[in-house]
Amino acid sequence: MTASGGFKPESERVTRRLRDEIIDGTRRPGSRLVERELAEALGVSRLPVREALKTLVSEGLVTPRPRTWAVVREFTTSDIADLDEVRSGLETLGFRLAAQRHTRDGLERLRATVDAELEAARAGDAVRARRAAADFHETVISLAANELLNELERVLRSRLRWLMGQHDDLLAVALEHEALYQAIAERDVERVQTLVLHHLATSRSAALGHHAQERAAGREQDEERGRVPED
């Protein structure tokens, strides 16, 4: 399959599928990604799987291993701290610029992400709520109208979406986004600054707590189910 005629390469489909499964937590940190097994499960040849794994390595979600397999990256506490520092700098600027520069159309898009997140959070749909939460942050950066800032966000997007998924209090996060939306809509830059700093602090604490719990719960399960991959 080629990109002509509106079709996308199989490698893109495989990449998107694996990326979503990693970010959503379906594939736990440390779980094995074996080319042959993935190709059979997804109904494709090994080549698009190989290309997908290379892409996910470059995005920081997968760690390569010898021969024809890899593992879902196991983020350390230090990794999370580093990512959080970069995210804080990116978003502190991005939210301020969004409050100053947003357009009516952009604000409508942002409103839609908040509504989707609130609906999912109230329904207890964790995957949909976390995806909408990440969409909210990406939309804010787009409203900043700074191409270099958008470029930096795209480079880090997969890791940032993973980081933003490391929380359990879905409604609390959605309500913080609602407050940020209101401040951005009112172009209240000072209030946006206060709210985003608070939001980053609560997100940091939630991410570290969630990450510790997930690693503790997942380590034993993965050891019990794991086996040495083959070519």
Buried (B, 14 or more C-beta within 10 A) or exposed (E): EEEEEEEEBBBBBBBEBBBBBBBBBEBBBBBBBBBBBBBEEBEBEBBBBBBBBBBBBEBBBBBEBEEBBBBBBBBEEEBBEEBBEBBBEBBBBBBBBBBBEBEEEBBEBBBBBBBBBBBBBEEEBBBBBBBBBBBBBBBBBBBBBBEEBBEBBEEBBBBBBBBBBBBEEBBEBBBBBBBBBBBBEEEBBEBBBEBBBEBBEBBBEBBBEBBEEBBEEBBEEBEEEEEEBEE
